[in-house]
C-alpha cells in the first residue's frame, strides 16, 4: 500500500490541558520517555531521568483525568537489582494491570504488579531466537502476546507474558518490512502491529504474524537533530507534513487514525489509516495544575513569570517521545524534554474552526 499525503479537514482537535511538572523525585516527572494508561485514566509514567541525576529514573503513577492530574505513587529506581533499571525505554500493561518495562542497557523486561511490587524479570542478551539486544518499545495483544522491538537486531519478537519465545519478524534494511533501529510500537483494535522505524524515518504496519501491510512517511530535515537543537523549546518548527525525523512513538485510535511522535521535528503528526495527513500538534501548553501550585508557593517565581512577554517557549512541544489515546478520545502526548504532558481531544461532532 503506497503512502499519499493529501490534507483533509473532516477531523478536528481541541487543546485541553497540560499535566505534571519537572521533579527528579516525588510528585513529578523527569524526561517521561513512555507511558501506559488504563481505561480509568491511571497513567504509569516511565521516567528516563539523567545520567547525573539517577534519582529521576523511576516510575510515577498519576491520574490524568479530565479534571486535572493527580499524583498517586512512585516505584522502581536506578540500578541493576531486581525491580531496577538503567535505561528504561518502553512500558505496557496487561489485562490485570501488571506493568512491563523494557531496559535497553540491561537487555531485560521487568514485571511489576499494579501497585509497583516487583514480580519478575526476563531477557537474555544476544541475536538468537528469544534473545534481545537493546529492547525498546513493547505492546501486549488481546491474546496476551507480548511484542517487543528488538532494536539492534532490527526485528519484532513475540513472547508470552512469562517471556517464552513465540516468534519473530523483520530484518535490517530499508525495504518494505525491513527495520533500522525501531523504537516505538503499538497495536490497533485488530492487533495489527505499527512500528516507529526510527532510523528509517517512517512508520510501518504489519499483521500480528508479521506480514507487511504499509509504510508511511519519508525523512524530513536531513536526518539530523538541528530542528530539536535550534528550535526545541524556543519556537515552532516548519517542516513539510508527512516527513519524519527519528519517530519514537506511535498509536492508533478507534477510528484507525495514526498518531506519530515526530521526535526531532518537535511535533506529533496525525494520519488517516491510508496515510493521508490530517493535522499536526506543535504545542499549545499553559501551566499545569501542579505548575500553578508550585508558583503560588513562591512569590519570586511569580514575579519572574510576570516579566515574560513571549510565551511561545512555554507552549511548544520539545522532542516528544510518546503519544497515547486515553478515555473519551483524549490524545495524550509525553512532552519529554519539557517534563510534562500536553493533552488534546479529538472532537466527535463538527467544530467551527
Secondary structure as a PSIPRED ss2 file (coil, helix, strand):
# PSIPRED VFORMAT (PSIPRED V4.0)

   1 X C   1.000  0.000  0.000
   2 X C   1.000  0.000  0.000
   3 X C   1.000  0.000  0.000
   4 X C   1.000  0.000  0.000
   5 X C   1.000  0.000  0.000
   6 X C   1.000  0.000  0.000
   7 X C   1.000  0.000  0.000
   8 X C   1.000  0.000  0.000
   9 X C   1.000  0.000  0.000
  10 X C   1.000  0.000  0.000
  11 X C   1.000  0.000  0.000
  12 X C   1.000  0.000  0.000
  13 X E   0.000  0.000  1.000
  14 X E   0.000  0.000  1.000
  15 X E   0.000  0.000  1.000
  16 X E   0.000  0.000  1.000
  17 X E   0.000  0.000  1.000
  18 X E   0.000  0.000  1.000
  19 X E   0.000  0.000  1.000
  20 X C   1.000  0.000  0.000
  21 X C   1.000  0.000  0.000
  22 X E   0.000  0.000  1.000
  23 X C   1.000  0.000  0.000
  24 X C   1.000  0.000  0.000
  25 X C   1.000  0.000  0.000
  26 X C   1.000  0.000  0.000
  27 X C   1.000  0.000  0.000
  28 X C   1.000  0.000  0.000
  29 X E   0.000  0.000  1.000
  30 X C   1.000  0.000  0.000
  31 X C   1.000  0.000  0.000
  32 X E   0.000  0.000  1.000
  33 X E   0.000  0.000  1.000
  34 X E   0.000  0.000  1.000
  35 X E   0.000  0.000  1.000
  36 X E   0.000  0.000  1.000
  37 X E   0.000  0.000  1.000
  38 X C   1.000  0.000  0.000
  39 X C   1.000  0.000  0.000
  40 X C   1.000  0.000  0.000
  41 X C   1.000  0.000  0.000
  42 X E   0.000  0.000  1.000
  43 X E   0.000  0.000  1.000
  44 X E   0.000  0.000  1.000
  45 X E   0.000  0.000  1.000
  46 X E   0.000  0.000  1.000
  47 X E   0.000  0.000  1.000
  48 X C   1.000  0.000  0.000
  49 X C   1.000  0.000  0.000
  50 X E   0.000  0.000  1.000
  51 X C   1.000  0.000  0.000
  52 X C   1.000  0.000  0.000
  53 X E   0.000  0.000  1.000
  54 X H   0.000  1.000  0.000
  55 X H   0.000  1.000  0.000
  56 X H   0.000  1.000  0.000
  57 X C   1.000  0.000  0.000
  58 X E   0.000  0.000  1.000
  59 X E   0.000  0.000  1.000
  60 X E   0.000  0.000  1.000
  61 X E   0.000  0.000  1.000
  62 X E   0.000  0.000  1.000
  63 X E   0.000  0.000  1.000
  64 X E   0.000  0.000  1.000
  65 X E   0.000  0.000  1.000
  66 X C   1.000  0.000  0.000
  67 X C   1.000  0.000  0.000
  68 X E   0.000  0.000  1.000
  69 X E   0.000  0.000  1.000
  70 X E   0.000  0.000  1.000
  71 X E   0.000  0.000  1.000
  72 X E   0.000  0.000  1.000
  73 X E   0.000  0.000  1.000
  74 X E   0.000  0.000  1.000
  75 X E   0.000  0.000  1.000
  76 X C   1.000  0.000  0.000
  77 X E   0.000  0.000  1.000
  78 X E   0.000  0.000  1.000
  79 X C   1.000  0.000  0.000
  80 X C   1.000  0.000  0.000
  81 X C   1.000  0.000  0.000
  82 X C   1.000  0.000  0.000
  83 X C   1.000  0.000  0.000
  84 X E   0.000  0.000  1.000
  85 X E   0.000  0.000  1.000
  86 X C   1.000  0.000  0.000
  87 X C   1.000  0.000  0.000
  88 X E   0.000  0.000  1.000
  89 X E   0.000  0.000  1.000
  90 X E   0.000  0.000  1.000
  91 X E   0.000  0.000  1.000
  92 X E   0.000  0.000  1.000
  93 X E   0.000  0.000  1.000
  94 X C   1.000  0.000  0.000
  95 X C   1.000  0.000  0.000
  96 X C   1.000  0.000  0.000
  97 X C   1.000  0.000  0.000
  98 X C   1.000  0.000  0.000
  99 X E   0.000  0.000  1.000
 100 X E   0.000  0.000  1.000
 101 X E   0.000  0.000  1.000
 102 X E   0.000  0.000  1.000
 103 X E   0.000  0.000  1.000
 104 X C   1.000  0.000  0.000
 105 X C   1.000  0.000  0.000
 106 X C   1.000  0.000  0.000
 107 X C   1.000  0.000  0.000
 108 X E   0.000  0.000  1.000
 109 X E   0.000  0.000  1.000
 110 X E   0.000  0.000  1.000
 111 X E   0.000  0.000  1.000
 112 X E   0.000  0.000  1.000
 113 X C   1.000  0.000  0.000
 114 X C   1.000  0.000  0.000
 115 X C   1.000  0.000  0.000
 116 X C   1.000  0.000  0.000
 117 X C   1.000  0.000  0.000
 118 X E   0.000  0.000  1.000
 119 X E   0.000  0.000  1.000
 120 X E   0.000  0.000  1.000
 121 X E   0.000  0.000  1.000
 122 X E   0.000  0.000  1.000
 123 X C   1.000  0.000  0.000
 124 X C   1.000  0.000  0.000
 125 X E   0.000  0.000  1.000
 126 X C   1.000  0.000  0.000
 127 X C   1.000  0.000  0.000
 128 X C   1.000  0.000  0.000
 129 X C   1.000  0.000  0.000
 130 X C   1.000  0.000  0.000
 131 X C   1.000  0.000  0.000
 132 X E   0.000  0.000  1.000
 133 X C   1.000  0.000  0.000
 134 X C   1.000  0.000  0.000
 135 X E   0.000  0.000  1.000
 136 X E   0.000  0.000  1.000
 137 X E   0.000  0.000  1.000
 138 X E   0.000  0.000  1.000
 139 X E   0.000  0.000  1.000
 140 X E   0.000  0.000  1.000
 141 X C   1.000  0.000  0.000
 142 X C   1.000  0.000  0.000
 143 X C   1.000  0.000  0.000
 144 X C   1.000  0.000  0.000
 145 X C   1.000  0.000  0.000
 146 X E   0.000  0.000  1.000
 147 X E   0.000  0.000  1.000
 148 X E   0.000  0.000  1.000
 149 X E   0.000  0.000  1.000
 150 X E   0.000  0.000  1.000
 151 X H   0.000  1.000  0.000
 152 X H   0.000  1.000  0.000
 153 X H   0.000  1.000  0.000
 154 X C   1.000  0.000  0.000
 155 X E   0.000  0.000  1.000
 156 X E   0.000  0.000  1.000
 157 X E   0.000  0.000  1.000
 158 X E   0.000  0.000  1.000
 159 X E   0.000  0.000  1.000
 160 X C   1.000  0.000  0.000
 161 X C   1.000  0.000  0.000
 162 X C   1.000  0.000  0.000
 163 X C   1.000  0.000  0.000
 164 X C   1.000  0.000  0.000
 165 X E   0.000  0.000  1.000
 166 X E   0.000  0.000  1.000
 167 X E   0.000  0.000  1.000
 168 X E   0.000  0.000  1.000
 169 X E   0.000  0.000  1.000
 170 X C   1.000  0.000  0.000
 171 X C   1.000  0.000  0.000
 172 X E   0.000  0.000  1.000
 173 X C   1.000  0.000  0.000
 174 X C   1.000  0.000  0.000
 175 X C   1.000  0.000  0.000
 176 X C   1.000  0.000  0.000
 177 X C   1.000  0.000  0.000
 178 X C   1.000  0.000  0.000
 179 X E   0.000  0.000  1.000
 180 X C   1.000  0.000  0.000
 181 X C   1.000  0.000  0.000
 182 X C   1.000  0.000  0.000
 183 X C   1.000  0.000  0.000
 184 X E   0.000  0.000  1.000
 185 X E   0.000  0.000  1.000
 186 X E   0.000  0.000  1.000
 187 X E   0.000  0.000  1.000
 188 X C   1.000  0.000  0.000
 189 X C   1.000  0.000  0.000
 190 X C   1.000  0.000  0.000
 191 X C   1.000  0.000  0.000
 192 X C   1.000  0.000  0.000
 193 X E   0.000  0.000  1.000
 194 X E   0.000  0.000  1.000
 195 X E   0.000  0.000  1.000
 196 X E   0.000  0.000  1.000
 197 X E   0.000  0.000  1.000
 198 X H   0.000  1.000  0.000
 199 X H   0.000  1.000  0.000
 200 X H   0.000  1.000  0.000
 201 X C   1.000  0.000  0.000
 202 X E   0.000  0.000  1.000
 203 X E   0.000  0.000  1.000
 204 X E   0.000  0.000  1.000
 205 X E   0.000  0.000  1.000
 206 X E   0.000  0.000  1.000
 207 X C   1.000  0.000  0.000
 208 X C   1.000  0.000  0.000
 209 X C   1.000  0.000  0.000
 210 X C   1.000  0.000  0.000
 211 X C   1.000  0.000  0.000
 212 X E   0.000  0.000  1.000
 213 X E   0.000  0.000  1.000
 214 X E   0.000  0.000  1.000
 215 X E   0.000  0.000  1.000
 216 X E   0.000  0.000  1.000
 217 X C   1.000  0.000  0.000
 218 X E   0.000  0.000  1.000
 219 X E   0.000  0.000  1.000
 220 X C   1.000  0.000  0.000
 221 X H   0.000  1.000  0.000
 222 X H   0.000  1.000  0.000
 223 X H   0.000  1.000  0.000
 224 X C   1.000  0.000  0.000
 225 X C   1.000  0.000  0.000
 226 X H   0.000  1.000  0.000
 227 X H   0.000  1.000  0.000
 228 X H   0.000  1.000  0.000
 229 X H   0.000  1.000  0.000
 230 X H   0.000  1.000  0.000
 231 X H   0.000  1.000  0.000
 232 X C   1.000  0.000  0.000
 233 X C   1.000  0.000  0.000
 234 X C   1.000  0.000  0.000
 235 X C   1.000  0.000  0.000
 236 X C   1.000  0.000  0.000
 237 X C   1.000  0.000  0.000
 238 X C   1.000  0.000  0.000
 239 X C   1.000  0.000  0.000
 240 X C   1.000  0.000  0.000
 241 X C   1.000  0.000  0.000
 242 X C   1.000  0.000  0.000
 243 X E   0.000  0.000  1.000
 244 X E   0.000  0.000  1.000
 245 X C   1.000  0.000  0.000
 246 X C   1.000  0.000  0.000
 247 X E   0.000  0.000  1.000
 248 X E   0.000  0.000  1.000
 249 X E   0.000  0.000  1.000
 250 X E   0.000  0.000  1.000
 251 X E   0.000  0.000  1.000
 252 X E   0.000  0.000  1.000
 253 X C   1.000  0.000  0.000
 254 X C   1.000  0.000  0.000
 255 X C   1.000  0.000  0.000
 256 X C   1.000  0.000  0.000
 257 X C   1.000  0.000  0.000
 258 X E   0.000  0.000  1.000
 259 X E   0.000  0.000  1.000
 260 X E   0.000  0.000  1.000
 261 X E   0.000  0.000  1.000
 262 X E   0.000  0.000  1.000
 263 X H   0.000  1.000  0.000
 264 X H   0.000  1.000  0.000
 265 X H   0.000  1.000  0.000
 266 X C   1.000  0.000  0.000
 267 X E   0.000  0.000  1.000
 268 X E   0.000  0.000  1.000
 269 X E   0.000  0.000  1.000
 270 X E   0.000  0.000  1.000
 271 X E   0.000  0.000  1.000
 272 X C   1.000  0.000  0.000
 273 X C   1.000  0.000  0.000
 274 X C   1.000  0.000  0.000
 275 X C   1.000  0.000  0.000
 276 X C   1.000  0.000  0.000
 277 X E   0.000  0.000  1.000
 278 X E   0.000  0.000  1.000
 279 X E   0.000  0.000  1.000
 280 X E   0.000  0.000  1.000
 281 X E   0.000  0.000  1.000
 282 X C   1.000  0.000  0.000
 283 X C   1.000  0.000  0.000
 284 X C   1.000  0.000  0.000
 285 X C   1.000  0.000  0.000
 286 X C   1.000  0.000  0.000
 287 X C   1.000  0.000  0.000
 288 X C   1.000  0.000  0.000
 289 X H   0.000  1.000  0.000
 290 X H   0.000  1.000  0.000
 291 X H   0.000  1.000  0.000
 292 X H   0.000  1.000  0.000
 293 X H   0.000  1.000  0.000
 294 X H   0.000  1.000  0.000
 295 X H   0.000  1.000  0.000
 296 X H   0.000  1.000  0.000
 297 X C   1.000  0.000  0.000
 298 X C   1.000  0.000  0.000
 299 X H   0.000  1.000  0.000
 300 X H   0.000  1.000  0.000
 301 X H   0.000  1.000  0.000
 302 X H   0.000  1.000  0.000
 303 X H   0.000  1.000  0.000
 304 X H   0.000  1.000  0.000
 305 X H   0.000  1.000  0.000
 306 X H   0.000  1.000  0.000
 307 X C   1.000  0.000  0.000
 308 X C   1.000  0.000  0.000
 309 X C   1.000  0.000  0.000
 310 X C   1.000  0.000  0.000
 311 X C   1.000  0.000  0.000
 312 X H   0.000  1.000  0.000
 313 X H   0.000  1.000  0.000
 314 X H   0.000  1.000  0.000
 315 X H   0.000  1.000  0.000
 316 X C   1.000  0.000  0.000
 317 X C   1.000  0.000  0.000
 318 X C   1.000  0.000  0.000
 319 X C   1.000  0.000  0.000
 320 X C   1.000  0.000  0.000
 321 X C   1.000  0.000  0.000
 322 X E   0.000  0.000  1.000
 323 X E   0.000  0.000  1.000
 324 X E   0.000  0.000  1.000
 325 X E   0.000  0.000  1.000
 326 X E   0.000  0.000  1.000
 327 X H   0.000  1.000  0.000
 328 X H   0.000  1.000  0.000
 329 X H   0.000  1.000  0.000
 330 X E   0.000  0.000  1.000
 331 X E   0.000  0.000  1.000
 332 X E   0.000  0.000  1.000
 333 X E   0.000  0.000  1.000
 334 X E   0.000  0.000  1.000
 335 X E   0.000  0.000  1.000
 336 X H   0.000  1.000  0.000
 337 X H   0.000  1.000  0.000
 338 X H   0.000  1.000  0.000
 339 X C   1.000  0.000  0.000
 340 X E   0.000  0.000  1.000
 341 X E   0.000  0.000  1.000
 342 X E   0.000  0.000  1.000
 343 X E   0.000  0.000  1.000
 344 X E   0.000  0.000  1.000
 345 X E   0.000  0.000  1.000
 346 X E   0.000  0.000  1.000
 347 X C   1.000  0.000  0.000
 348 X C   1.000  0.000  0.000
 349 X C   1.000  0.000  0.000
 350 X C   1.000  0.000  0.000
 351 X C   1.000  0.000  0.000
 352 X C   1.000  0.000  0.000
 353 X C   1.000  0.000  0.000
